Amino acid sequence: MRVLVTGGAGYIGTELVRKLVKIKEIEEIIVFDNLSRGLYNIFLCQNIENDNIRFIQGDILDTRTLQKIIKQVDIVYHLAAKIPNPYAEIDPHLIEQTNHWGTAELTYAIETSNVKKFIHISSISVYGSSLSGLINEDTPLNPRTNYGISKMRGEAFVERLIPKLDTYLIRCGNVYGHSPSMRFDAVINRFAFEANFHGRISIQGHGKQIRSFIHIDRLTDILAQIPFSEVPKGTYNLVEENYSIIDIALTLKEIRPKMEMIFINQQLRMRNLKVETDSKLRAYFPMLNKDLKDDLIEIINQFSFHPV
């Protein structure tokens, strides 16, 4: 059995590959990535000891290369995406091209292949916000950002495949946790870095806004198991907990009592995005949630030095 992981050198991709190499049924893993984020850490992971990993540098918009690769594989994980950084502007057209049309081209290639299982990684950002109650898989989509809109449009092409082959559309919460390819624009990771190295964190808005989260280790455990499980094909949310930003900050202050909190534009009311944690996927993969404080301590302990 051969597996393709688009975006395989990224934050989630690196951890997923580390899990996939341990599955004996997998003969080869093809890591496909354009390395646009400058992440080369997957090539330096000493604990990925497997001669059956092959790296191909390429872009998700390179249809011809994708078609050749997909003819060789049985399972496709689609993680490649343009994710906006809150500290730097990204061309909305580029987001749309990658997340929407790149996904469309990938699904076209899969339709004419012998791929047996397709796992598409989307985002809860397609829901936009939770105006009342908790979001679940039946909540209408109402994205509020260019990123969310592009992911929703990409999902429409993925949904076309559900009647044709085993297709799993997974909408993930905000991912956090240590990884060699760790993203520091993700709020929990950024807070941990700032608290450890600066002794203060910056909070946008009043801090009462609620978001849904999942630890990268628990996320990739489930993703690696999906193709080898009895999970019915379809659309699933995948989150562990809902935290307010101020709750995360206060938990971090328990670990670093001298840490300062700086509020930026504190008068702004920020939208909530709360997702039901007891989702349809939990029936197949019960998760033993770790304590947020333990997760934060684990992230900080992975830093090479602790000046604060």
C-alpha positions as CSV (number, residue, x, y, z in Angstrom):
1,M,0.0,0.0,0.0
2,R,1.4,3.4,-1.1
3,V,0.5,6.7,0.5
4,L,0.7,10.3,-0.8
5,V,0.9,13.2,1.6
6,T,0.5,16.6,0.0
7,G,2.0,19.3,2.2
8,G,3.9,16.6,3.9
9,A,6.7,18.8,5.0
10,G,4.4,21.1,7.0
11,Y,3.4,21.3,10.6
12,I,0.7,18.6,10.5
13,G,2.4,16.7,7.6
14,T,5.7,16.2,9.5
15,E,3.9,14.6,12.5
16,L,1.6,12.6,10.3
17,V,4.5,11.0,8.4
18,R,6.2,10.1,11.7
19,K,3.0,8.2,12.5
20,L,2.6,6.6,9.1
21,V,6.1,5.1,9.0
22,K,5.1,2.9,11.9
23,I,2.2,1.3,10.1
24,K,3.4,-2.0,8.6
25,E,0.7,-2.1,5.9
26,I,2.3,0.9,4.2
27,E,5.0,0.1,1.7
28,E,5.9,3.6,0.6
29,I,5.1,7.2,1.7
30,I,5.4,10.0,-0.9
31,V,5.9,13.4,0.7
32,F,4.8,16.1,-1.8
33,D,5.6,19.7,-0.8
34,N,6.7,22.9,-2.5
35,L,8.6,24.0,0.7
36,S,7.2,27.5,0.3
37,R,7.1,28.0,4.1
38,G,10.9,27.2,4.3
39,L,10.3,24.2,6.5
40,Y,13.0,21.6,6.0
41,N,12.8,20.0,9.4
42,I,11.2,16.8,8.2
43,F,14.5,16.0,6.5
44,L,16.3,16.3,9.9
45,C,14.0,14.1,12.1
46,Q,16.3,11.4,13.4
47,N,13.4,9.3,14.6
48,I,11.9,8.9,11.0
49,E,13.9,5.8,10.2
50,N,12.3,4.4,7.0
51,D,13.8,3.9,3.6
52,N,10.4,3.8,2.0
53,I,9.8,7.6,2.2
54,R,10.2,9.5,-1.1
55,F,10.2,13.3,-1.3
56,I,9.0,15.1,-4.4
57,Q,9.2,18.9,-4.5
58,G,6.3,20.3,-6.4
59,D,3.2,22.5,-6.2
60,I,-0.4,21.5,-5.8
61,L,-1.2,23.5,-8.9
62,D,1.2,21.4,-11.0
63,T,-1.5,19.1,-12.4
64,R,0.7,17.1,-14.7
65,T,3.1,16.0,-11.9
66,L,0.2,15.3,-9.5
67,Q,-1.5,13.0,-12.1
68,K,1.7,11.0,-12.5
69,I,2.2,10.6,-8.7
70,I,-1.5,9.7,-8.0
71,K,-1.4,6.8,-10.4
72,Q,1.2,5.2,-8.1
73,V,-0.7,5.4,-4.8
74,D,-3.6,3.9,-2.9
75,I,-4.2,6.5,-0.2
76,V,-4.1,10.3,-0.5
77,Y,-3.8,12.7,2.4
78,H,-4.4,16.3,1.3
79,L,-2.8,18.8,3.6
80,A,-1.3,21.3,1.2
81,A,-2.8,24.7,1.7
82,K,-2.0,28.4,2.0
83,I,-2.7,29.5,5.6
84,P,-2.7,33.2,6.3
85,N,-0.2,34.5,8.8
86,P,-1.8,37.1,11.1
87,Y,1.5,39.0,11.0
88,A,1.9,39.1,7.2
89,E,-0.4,39.8,4.3
90,I,-0.9,36.9,1.8
91,D,-2.4,37.6,-1.6
92,P,-6.1,36.5,-1.4
93,H,-5.7,35.3,-5.0
94,L,-2.9,32.9,-4.0
95,I,-5.0,31.5,-1.2
96,E,-7.9,31.0,-3.6
97,Q,-5.7,29.3,-6.2
98,T,-4.1,26.9,-3.8
99,N,-6.9,26.0,-1.4
100,H,-9.8,26.1,-4.0
101,W,-8.4,25.3,-7.4
102,G,-5.4,23.2,-6.2
103,T,-7.9,21.0,-4.4
104,A,-10.1,20.9,-7.4
105,E,-7.2,19.7,-9.7
106,L,-6.3,17.1,-7.1
107,T,-9.8,15.6,-7.0
108,Y,-9.9,15.5,-10.8
109,A,-6.7,13.5,-10.8
110,I,-8.0,11.1,-8.1
111,E,-11.2,10.5,-10.1
112,T,-9.2,9.0,-13.0
113,S,-6.9,6.9,-10.7
114,N,-7.1,3.8,-8.6
115,V,-6.9,5.7,-5.3
116,K,-9.0,3.8,-2.7
117,K,-9.1,6.3,0.2
118,F,-8.9,10.1,0.2
119,I,-8.4,12.1,3.5
120,H,-8.9,15.8,3.0
121,I,-7.9,18.1,5.8
122,S,-10.1,21.2,6.0
123,S,-10.7,23.7,8.8
124,I,-13.5,24.7,11.1
125,S,-13.0,28.2,9.7
126,V,-15.6,27.2,7.1
127,Y,-18.3,27.7,9.7
128,G,-17.3,31.4,10.3
129,S,-18.6,31.8,13.8
130,S,-21.0,30.3,16.4
131,L,-23.8,32.7,16.9
132,S,-25.7,30.5,19.3
133,G,-24.9,27.1,20.7
134,L,-22.1,24.7,19.6
135,I,-21.3,24.0,16.0
136,N,-21.6,20.5,14.6
137,E,-21.3,18.8,11.2
138,D,-24.8,19.9,10.3
139,T,-24.2,23.6,11.0
140,P,-24.5,25.7,7.7
141,L,-21.2,27.0,6.4
142,N,-20.7,30.8,6.7
143,P,-17.0,31.6,6.4
144,R,-15.8,35.1,7.3
145,T,-12.3,35.1,5.9
146,N,-10.6,34.6,2.5
147,Y,-9.0,31.4,4.0
148,G,-12.4,30.1,5.2
149,I,-14.0,30.8,1.8
150,S,-11.3,29.1,-0.1
151,K,-11.5,26.0,2.1
152,M,-15.2,25.9,1.7
153,R,-14.9,26.1,-2.1
154,G,-12.3,23.3,-2.1
155,E,-14.6,21.2,0.0
156,A,-17.2,21.3,-2.7
157,F,-14.9,19.3,-5.0
158,V,-14.0,16.8,-2.3
159,E,-17.7,16.2,-1.6
160,R,-18.2,15.1,-5.2
161,L,-15.9,12.1,-4.5
162,I,-17.8,10.8,-1.4
163,P,-20.2,8.7,-3.5
164,K,-17.4,7.4,-5.7
165,L,-14.7,6.2,-3.2
166,D,-13.9,6.2,0.6
167,T,-13.5,10.0,1.1
168,Y,-13.1,11.6,4.5
169,L,-13.4,15.4,4.9
170,I,-11.9,16.4,8.2
171,R,-12.5,19.9,9.6
172,C,-9.8,20.5,12.2
173,G,-9.8,22.9,15.1
174,N,-6.8,25.2,15.8
175,V,-3.8,22.9,16.0
176,Y,-1.1,23.3,18.7
177,G,1.7,21.4,20.2
178,H,5.4,20.6,19.7
179,S,6.7,19.5,16.3
180,P,10.0,19.9,14.4
181,S,8.0,21.9,11.9
182,M,6.1,23.8,14.5
183,R,4.0,26.9,13.5
184,F,4.4,29.9,15.8
185,D,1.6,31.9,14.3
186,A,-0.8,29.4,16.0
187,V,-2.1,31.2,19.1
188,I,-1.2,28.6,21.8
189,N,2.3,28.0,20.3
190,R,2.9,31.7,20.0
191,F,1.8,32.3,23.6
192,A,4.1,29.6,24.8
193,F,7.0,31.1,22.9
194,E,6.3,34.7,24.0
195,A,5.9,33.7,27.6
196,N,9.1,31.7,27.7
197,F,11.4,34.1,25.8
198,H,9.8,37.5,26.4
199,G,8.0,37.1,29.7
200,R,4.9,38.7,28.2
201,I,2.2,37.8,25.7
202,S,0.1,40.0,23.3
203,I,-3.7,39.4,23.2
204,Q,-5.8,40.7,20.4
205,G,-9.1,42.2,21.5
206,H,-10.7,41.6,24.9
207,G,-9.5,38.0,25.1
208,K,-13.0,36.5,25.8
209,Q,-13.3,35.1,22.3
210,I,-13.5,31.3,22.3
211,R,-11.8,29.0,19.8
212,S,-11.7,25.3,19.3
213,F,-8.4,23.4,19.6
214,I,-6.8,20.0,19.1
215,H,-3.3,18.9,20.0
216,I,-1.2,17.9,17.0
217,D,-0.2,14.5,18.5
218,R,-3.8,13.5,19.0
219,L,-4.8,14.9,15.6
220,T,-2.2,12.9,13.7
221,D,-2.9,9.7,15.7
222,I,-6.4,9.8,14.4
223,L,-5.5,10.8,10.8
224,A,-3.1,7.9,10.6
225,Q,-5.7,5.4,11.7
226,I,-8.6,6.5,9.6
227,P,-7.7,4.6,6.4
228,F,-7.4,1.4,8.5
229,S,-10.5,1.8,10.5
230,E,-14.2,1.2,10.1
231,V,-15.1,4.9,10.0
232,P,-17.8,5.5,7.4
233,K,-16.9,7.9,4.6
234,G,-18.2,11.5,5.1
235,T,-17.6,14.8,6.7
236,Y,-16.3,15.1,10.3
237,N,-15.2,17.8,12.7
238,L,-12.1,17.1,14.8
239,V,-11.6,19.2,17.9
240,E,-10.8,18.4,21.5
241,E,-11.7,21.5,23.6
242,N,-13.0,25.0,23.4
243,Y,-10.9,27.6,25.2
244,S,-11.2,31.4,25.5
245,I,-8.0,33.2,24.8
246,I,-7.9,34.7,28.3
247,D,-8.3,31.2,29.8
248,I,-5.2,30.1,27.8
249,A,-3.3,33.2,29.0
250,L,-4.3,32.6,32.7
251,T,-3.2,28.9,32.5
252,L,0.1,30.0,31.1
253,K,0.5,32.5,33.9
254,E,0.1,29.7,36.4
255,I,3.3,28.2,34.8
256,R,5.0,31.6,34.4
257,P,3.7,33.7,37.3
258,K,5.8,36.8,36.3
259,M,4.4,36.8,32.8
260,E,2.8,40.0,31.6
261,M,-0.4,40.3,29.4
262,I,-0.6,43.1,26.9
263,F,-4.0,43.7,25.3
264,I,-4.1,45.2,21.8
265,N,-7.3,46.9,20.7
266,Q,-9.0,45.7,23.9
267,Q,-12.3,47.4,23.0
268,L,-12.8,45.2,20.0
269,R,-15.5,42.4,20.2
270,M,-14.1,39.3,18.7
271,R,-16.2,36.5,17.2
272,N,-16.5,33.1,18.9
273,L,-16.1,29.8,17.1
274,K,-17.2,26.9,19.4
275,V,-17.4,23.4,18.1
276,E,-19.1,20.4,19.7
277,T,-16.3,18.2,21.0
278,D,-18.4,15.0,21.2
279,S,-18.4,14.8,17.4
280,K,-19.3,11.9,15.2
281,L,-15.7,10.9,15.0
282,R,-15.4,10.4,18.7
283,A,-17.4,7.2,18.4
284,Y,-14.5,5.6,16.6
285,F,-11.6,7.3,18.2
286,P,-12.2,8.1,21.9
287,M,-9.6,10.7,23.0
288,L,-8.1,10.9,26.4
289,N,-7.8,14.6,26.7
290,K,-4.7,15.9,28.4
291,D,-4.9,18.9,30.6
292,L,-4.2,22.3,28.9
293,K,-1.6,23.1,31.6
294,D,0.2,19.8,30.9
295,D,0.2,20.6,27.2
296,L,1.6,24.0,27.7
297,I,4.3,22.7,30.1
298,E,5.2,20.1,27.5
299,I,5.6,22.8,24.8
300,I,7.8,25.0,27.0
301,N,10.0,22.1,28.1
302,Q,10.8,21.3,24.5
303,F,12.4,24.7,24.0
304,S,16.2,24.5,24.1
305,F,16.6,27.1,26.9
306,H,14.3,28.9,29.3
307,P,15.5,32.5,30.0
308,V,12.4,33.6,31.9
